[in-house]
Every structure is written in structure tokens, then in C-alpha cells.
Amino acid sequence: MLTRRDLLRAGITSGLGLGVSSMLERLALAAPGSGTGTGTGTGTGRAKAVILLYMNGGPSHIDTWDPKSGKVAGPAKAIRTSVPGVMISEHMPQLARLANKLAIVRGMTSKEGNHQRAQFLLRTGYSPNPTVAHPTLAAWVAKKLGEPATGLPSSVSLGGPSLGAGFFGVQYGPFVVQTPGQLPQNIGYGPGVDDARFEARKRLLDGLDSGFAAQTGDVKIDGRRQLYAKADRLMHASALKAFDASEESEAVRASYGDTPFGKGCLTAARLVASGVRFVEVTLDGWDTHQDVFGRTKTLMGTLDPAMAGLLEDLRRRGLADSTLVVWMGDFGRTPSINANDGRDHFPNAWSAVLAGAGIRGGVVHGETDAQGAKVVTDAVTVPNLLATVATTLGLDPADMAQSPAGRPISLTDSGSPVKALLT
């Protein structure tokens, strides 16, 4: 006997493109409850979109943006940047040239040294709590600022896993594309399905959902229906080609570097140009418990052209003043070197970088001690960093939403914007 789950799987798979449908199925079958926001997003900030460059695993601040000397330093040299007195790793020469566009936050600090907990904190502004699934900042952006008129999703994740929308519901979660630079797979109809049959199967699915909602009162049905509608719009959107980076000239593609991360950054620029509000691009491999110096050098060889190419491409497209670029990872790495020539997890002190809309360029905010072991000036918490990002978008960091249990939840956990970083 077919269960509702079987029918849902069959209805989606036969009625929608397989690539989009598999994403819907994963989300719909594990959907959290939906929530209602009590505040409003004005969208009046300078930023109209955010591109988050997420360094999965936790990058070493000492070997990237906050170089030190003496025993804690690695073999890489610190080089001058376009900002007098500011030095960064020699493995980021292109970003050194663009330092006058960057706000380097060297005073980041948190208490989460576990990857999963830190990744949750960095995306939501909250430490994990088993009693509530907090929405990510990307979900707040999608809910408050709405869908692009182009038919593309509000939130897209490129090249890696990303968190869902928590109690906001699956309709505000990211559209995940594992291979950046290409069109999403199987976005057309299934075999033997034409327009008429597609519409008929949509009506069948809607009838199943209506019956299930009437029998159970499940509030998640509305979120799923919204998600299906978004998938339908995406499949038929003329702007779908924004995912295809091969449309760009060879010179533009080369400027980002021929890597999946470089292609992700290029795709992010194209998506923002087509109205997407929040794009996350993942660069994995920063959990450097072994061979930190060799691995970090390689990673910066990927990061430097991609991030620099993104900043310059946004300027060429006329999007630099309306797009905020954020660089961050799980946490920092220990000043000490372990027995495997690596650095271990270190949330006490680390770095993040902001650039673009609403952000003051050419500044360093915060300072760590000579070992990079603790923040000694202008500490910045994760809620404060996310509150700063939200402010550039015209969102109120104190905006509230009601969880399914009736608990008021703000956009961040008591976060306040760092005014010194804002223009």
C-alpha cells in the first residue's frame, strides 16, 4: 500500500524536473515548522544582496589575515597591502592590492569550538539549542526581502552543504547547487511529460496536500506548497541561465581561477545580477590539523584570485555598491603547532572580512595579542557581525519572529551592528 510519503515522492518526481524535485523531496520530508515574523524588513539599506564566502573547517587567522612573527608564525611572509601599515599573508597578493576595499575584522571571538555548533552559530547568530531550530540570516533575508521578480530563488548555496531555514519553513531555505558554474541538473520535465501532463500532476499533488492538510491540520503543508511553486517558477525562468558561467568570456572566467570555488564566485556574481538576494559559496578544506602551512598555502591559492575576481567583477557589473561580500569560517586555529604540523580549533580569536555595500573599506577592526591568542581591542561577537550584515540590508537586528512554541526569537542573539565598520 502506498503511503502519503510514497505519493509525495512519486508526485514530485514525475511532475517536476528530477534535479529540482530531489531537493524538494529532501526538504519536504524533513520540514521544520513554519513561523510568522512580527517585524518588517525595509530593504532600505545600501546592500541589496549578500555573497557569503564560507571557509568550511575554520581557517587559521595567523596564516591569512592576521600574520604574526616569532614562534607562532609559519613560513609564509607577511606582505604590505594597499592600506599603509596593514599586512596579510604573501599567498593573497591580489587581495593585498584590494585591501583598500576591505574591512578586516581581526577581533572576532566566540565560544563554539565544535564544527557543527560553530557553523550553526555563524549562520544564525545563535548557539544550537535543542528546543528551537533558529532561522539562518539567509532565511531572514528571504522572508523579509522577498523573492526576485526573475523567478530565481532568494537564497542559493553553491558548492557545499548549507543550513535550512529553521522554523521559518522550507520555503525560505536555500536552493543547493553542488556543482557551481553549470545549470542545475534535470530542470526539465520528466520523460513523457508535456505541459498538460505537468499541470495535471501539479493538480494531483495539490489535491493530496489539501486532503492531508484537512485531515491533520499540518501547518507545514503551506510551506511545501510555496516551495513547489518556487520550483515551478525556477524551471520556467528565463533567468535560469544565470547559473551557467560558461556564458562569460574566457578572460572573465580566467580572472576567477579555474577551480570549483572560482566558478562558484563567478556564478554568485551572475546570480546577484539576476536578483538573487543571498548566495553562499563554500571553500572546503580549512580543518588543518595536519600540514597547516602547505594546505593553507594551497587554499589561499584558490581563494585569492576567486575573491579578488569577484570584487572586481562586481565593480565592472555596477554591483559593488549594492552587494555585500562576507568572508568567514567556523573559527580560528591555535597559535601553537601540534605534533602533525597543524593547528587545532580555536574560537577565542579569529578573523572575518567584509567588503562592498554599506561597509567602510581600508580598515582593520580589532586586534589580537602578539601570539594571536586573544582579542585585546574591539572584540566582535558573531551576533554583532551578523547584525552588521543585516543592517547593511536595511533589516533590524532586533526584528522578532514567533517560534512554533510561541517564543519570540530575534534576528540575532542580542547582536548590535559594529558602527565602526559601517559607512
C-alpha positions in Angstrom: 0.0 0.0 0.0 1.3 3.5 -0.9 1.8 5.8 1.9 1.5 9.6 1.6 5.3 9.8 1.6 5.3 7.4 -1.4 2.7 9.5 -3.2 4.6 12.7 -2.4 7.8 11.2 -3.8 6.1 10.0 -6.9 4.1 13.2 -7.5 7.2 15.4 -7.2 9.5 13.1 -9.2 7.1 12.7 -12.1 5.7 16.2 -12.1 8.9 18.3 -11.7 12.4 18.1 -13.0 14.4 15.4 -11.2 17.2 17.8 -10.0 14.8 20.3 -8.5 12.5 17.6 -7.2 15.2 15.8 -5.3 15.9 19.0 -3.5 12.3 19.5 -2.7 11.9 15.9 -1.5 14.8 16.2 0.9 13.4 19.4 2.3 9.7 18.5 2.4 10.2 15.1 4.1 12.2 16.7 6.9 10.4 20.0 7.1 10.5 22.0 10.3 7.5 24.1 11.4 6.8 27.4 9.8 6.9 30.7 11.7 5.5 34.2 11.3 7.6 37.3 11.5 6.4 40.1 13.7 8.8 42.7 12.3 9.2 44.2 8.8 12.2 44.4 6.6 12.5 47.8 5.0 15.2 46.7 2.5 16.4 50.3 2.6 20.0 49.6 3.4 22.7 50.1 0.8 23.1 46.3 0.2 20.5 44.6 -1.9 22.3 41.2 -1.9 24.9 39.3 0.2 27.6 36.9 -1.1 28.9 34.8 1.7 32.3 33.1 1.1 32.3 30.4 3.7 35.6 28.8 4.6 34.4 25.4 5.8 36.6 23.9 8.6 37.9 27.0 10.2 40.8 29.0 8.6 43.9 30.0 10.5 43.8 33.7 11.2 47.5 33.8 11.9 48.3 32.3 8.4 45.8 34.5 6.5 44.6 38.0 7.7 46.4 38.4 11.0 50.0 37.4 10.5 52.3 37.2 13.5 56.1 36.9 14.0 58.2 34.6 16.2 57.3 31.0 17.2 53.6 31.2 16.3 54.3 32.3 12.7 54.6 29.9 9.8 57.0 30.0 6.8 54.8 32.4 4.9 55.9 36.0 4.9 53.6 39.0 5.6 53.3 41.4 2.7 52.2 45.0 2.5 48.8 45.9 1.2 47.2 49.0 -0.4 46.4 50.2 3.1 49.5 51.6 4.9 50.6 49.6 7.9 48.3 46.6 7.1 49.9 43.3 6.3 48.4 40.0 5.2 49.8 36.6 4.0 52.0 36.7 1.0 49.7 34.0 -0.5 47.0 36.6 -1.1 48.7 39.2 -3.3 45.6 40.1 -5.3 43.6 40.7 -2.1 46.5 42.7 -0.7 46.1 45.0 -3.7 42.4 45.4 -3.0 42.8 45.9 0.8 41.5 49.4 0.5 38.1 47.9 -0.3 38.1 45.5 2.7 37.2 45.7 6.3 39.4 43.2 8.0 37.8 42.2 11.4 40.7 40.8 13.5 38.7 40.9 16.7 36.3 38.0 16.1 35.6 35.8 19.1 33.2 33.1 20.1 32.8 30.1 22.4 32.0 27.4 19.9 34.9 25.2 19.0 32.9 22.3 17.6 32.5 22.4 13.8 28.7 21.8 13.7 27.9 24.1 16.6 30.2 26.8 15.1 28.7 26.5 11.7 25.2 26.9 13.2 26.3 29.9 15.1 27.9 31.6 12.1 24.8 31.3 10.0 22.1 32.0 12.6 23.7 34.2 15.3 22.7 31.6 17.9 24.4 28.7 19.6 22.5 25.5 18.9 19.5 24.9 21.2 17.5 21.6 21.0 14.3 23.5 21.8 14.3 25.7 18.7 15.6 25.5 15.1 16.7 29.1 14.5 16.4 30.6 11.0 19.6 31.5 9.3 20.4 35.0 8.3 19.8 33.9 4.7 16.3 32.8 5.7 15.6 36.2 7.3 16.7 37.9 4.1 14.5 35.6 2.0 11.5 36.1 4.3 11.8 39.8 4.8 13.0 41.0 1.4 11.0 38.6 -0.7 11.5 36.7 -4.0 13.3 38.1 -7.0 11.0 39.1 -9.9 13.2 37.0 -12.2 11.9 33.7 -10.9 15.2 32.7 -9.2 15.3 31.7 -5.6 16.0 34.3 -2.9 18.8 32.1 -1.4 21.3 29.9 -3.2 24.1 27.7 -1.8 26.9 26.8 -4.2 29.4 24.0 -3.7 28.6 22.8 -0.3 26.1 22.0 2.4 24.2 24.8 4.0 21.7 25.1 6.8 18.0 25.2 6.2 15.6 27.9 7.3 14.7 26.5 10.7 11.2 27.2 12.0 10.6 29.7 9.1 9.9 26.7 6.9 11.4 25.0 3.9 10.1 27.8 1.6 12.8 30.1 2.9 15.6 27.6 2.7 18.5 27.7 0.1 18.5 26.2 -3.3 21.6 24.0 -3.2 23.8 23.5 -6.3 26.7 21.2 -5.7 28.5 21.9 -9.0 28.8 25.7 -9.5 29.0 27.2 -12.9 26.6 24.8 -14.5 22.8 24.7 -14.9 21.1 22.7 -12.2 20.6 19.1 -13.3 17.3 17.7 -14.6 15.4 21.0 -14.5 13.1 20.0 -17.4 10.1 17.7 -17.3 10.4 14.0 -16.7 10.3 11.5 -19.6 6.9 11.6 -21.4 5.7 14.7 -19.5 4.5 17.7 -21.5 2.9 20.9 -20.3 -0.6 19.4 -20.0 0.6 16.4 -18.0 2.8 18.6 -15.9 -0.2 20.8 -14.9 -2.3 17.7 -14.3 0.2 16.2 -11.9 0.5 19.5 -10.1 -3.2 19.5 -9.5 -3.0 15.9 -8.3 -0.2 16.9 -5.8 -2.3 19.9 -4.7 -5.2 17.6 -4.0 -3.2 15.3 -2.0 -1.8 18.1 0.1 -5.3 19.6 0.5 -6.6 16.3 1.8 -3.7 15.8 4.1 -4.0 19.3 5.5 -7.7 18.9 6.1 -7.1 15.6 8.0 -4.2 16.7 10.1 -4.1 20.5 10.2 -0.3 20.3 9.5 0.9 23.8 9.1 3.9 22.7 7.1 1.8 22.0 4.0 1.6 25.7 3.1 5.4 25.9 3.2 5.7 23.0 0.9 3.2 24.4 -1.5 5.2 27.6 -1.6 8.3 25.6 -2.2 6.8 23.7 -5.1 5.6 27.0 -6.6 9.2 28.3 -6.4 10.5 25.2 -8.1 7.9 25.7 -10.9 9.0 29.3 -11.4 12.6 28.4 -11.4 12.1 25.7 -14.0 10.4 28.2 -16.3 12.5 31.3 -15.5 14.4 32.9 -18.4 17.0 34.0 -15.8 17.8 30.3 -15.1 20.8 30.8 -17.4 22.5 32.9 -14.7 23.7 29.5 -13.2 25.7 28.8 -16.4 29.0 30.5 -16.0 30.2 29.3 -19.5 28.3 32.3 -21.0 31.1 34.5 -19.6 34.1 35.4 -21.7 37.3 33.3 -21.3 39.0 36.4 -19.8 36.4 36.8 -17.1 36.4 33.1 -16.2 40.2 33.1 -16.0 40.2 36.0 -13.6 38.4 33.9 -11.0 40.7 30.9 -11.4 39.8 27.6 -12.9 38.6 26.0 -9.7 35.1 25.0 -8.4 35.3 27.8 -5.9 36.3 30.3 -8.6 33.3 29.1 -10.7 31.1 29.5 -7.6 32.2 33.1 -7.1 31.6 33.9 -10.7 28.2 32.2 -10.6 27.4 34.2 -7.4 28.1 37.5 -9.3 25.8 36.3 -12.1 23.0 35.3 -9.7 23.2 38.6 -7.8 22.9 40.4 -11.1 19.7 38.4 -11.7 18.1 39.4 -8.4 19.2 36.6 -6.0 19.4 38.1 -2.5 21.8 35.7 -0.7 24.4 33.4 -2.2 26.7 31.2 -0.2 29.8 29.8 -1.8 31.8 27.2 0.1 35.6 26.6 0.0 36.2 23.4 2.0 39.4 22.0 3.5 40.3 24.5 6.2 40.3 22.0 9.1 44.1 21.9 9.1 45.0 19.7 12.0 47.8 18.4 9.7 50.2 20.3 7.4 48.6 23.6 8.1 51.2 25.6 6.2 51.1 23.6 3.0 47.3 23.2 2.9 46.7 26.8 3.8 49.0 28.0 1.0 47.1 25.8 -1.5 43.7 27.1 -0.2 44.8 30.7 -0.4 46.0 30.0 -4.0 42.3 29.2 -4.7 40.8 31.9 -2.6 43.0 34.9 -3.7 42.0 35.0 -7.4 38.4 34.0 -6.8 37.7 36.6 -4.1 39.6 39.3 -5.9 38.0 38.4 -9.2 34.6 38.6 -7.5 35.2 42.1 -6.0 36.5 43.4 -9.3 33.7 41.8 -11.4 31.0 43.2 -9.1 32.5 46.6 -9.8 32.5 46.1 -13.5 28.9 45.0 -13.4 27.9 48.1 -11.4 27.0 45.9 -8.4 29.8 46.7 -5.9 27.7 49.4 -4.2 24.7 47.2 -3.8 26.4 43.8 -2.9 28.0 42.9 0.4 30.7 40.3 0.3 31.4 38.4 3.6 34.4 36.1 4.2 34.2 33.9 7.3 34.7 30.4 8.6 33.9 28.2 11.7 36.6 29.8 13.9 40.4 30.4 14.0 43.3 28.0 14.7 45.6 27.7 17.6 48.8 29.8 17.8 50.7 26.6 18.8 51.6 24.0 16.2 50.7 20.4 17.1 52.7 17.2 16.5 51.3 16.9 13.0 52.4 20.4 11.9 48.9 21.5 12.2 46.8 24.0 14.1 43.7 22.9 16.1 40.3 24.5 16.7 40.5 28.0 18.3 37.3 30.1 18.7 38.9 32.6 21.1 40.3 34.8 18.4 39.9 34.8 14.6 39.2 37.0 11.6 36.4 37.8 9.2 36.3 40.2 6.2 33.6 42.4 4.8 33.6 44.4 1.6 31.1 46.3 -0.5 27.7 47.9 0.1 27.5 49.8 3.4 30.9 48.8 4.6 33.9 51.1 5.3 36.9 49.9 3.2 40.5 50.0 4.1 40.1 49.5 7.8 41.2 46.9 10.3 38.9 46.4 13.3 40.1 44.7 16.4 43.5 43.5 17.4 44.9 40.2 18.8 47.9 39.9 21.0 51.4 39.0 19.7 50.5 35.3 19.7 47.1 35.7 18.1 45.7 34.0 21.2 43.2 36.6 22.4 41.5 39.7 21.3 42.9 42.8 23.1 41.0 45.5 21.3 37.5 45.9 19.9 36.2 42.3 20.2 33.4 41.4 17.8 30.9 38.5 18.6 29.2 36.5 15.9 25.8 38.1 16.7 27.3 41.5 16.3 28.9 40.6 13.0 25.6 39.2 11.6 23.8 42.3 13.0 26.2 44.4 11.0 25.4 42.4 7.8 21.7 42.7 8.5 21.9 46.5 9.0 23.5 46.9 5.5 20.5 45.2 4.1 18.1 47.5 5.9 17.0 44.8 8.3 16.5 45.5 12.0 18.8 43.2 14.1 16.2 43.3 16.8 13.4 42.1 14.5 11.3 39.4 16.1 9.6 36.2 14.9 7.5 33.7 16.9 8.8 30.2 17.1 6.2 27.3 16.8 6.2 27.2 20.6 5.2 30.9 20.7 8.7 32.0 21.8 9.8 35.4 20.4 13.1 35.0 18.6 15.1 38.0 17.3 17.2 38.0 14.1 20.4 37.5 16.2 21.1 36.7 19.8 21.2 40.3 21.2 23.5 41.3 18.3 24.3 45.0 17.7 25.9 46.4 14.5 29.5 47.4 14.6 29.2 51.0 13.7 32.9 51.4 13.0 32.5 49.1 10.1 29.5 50.9 8.5 29.7 53.9 6.2 
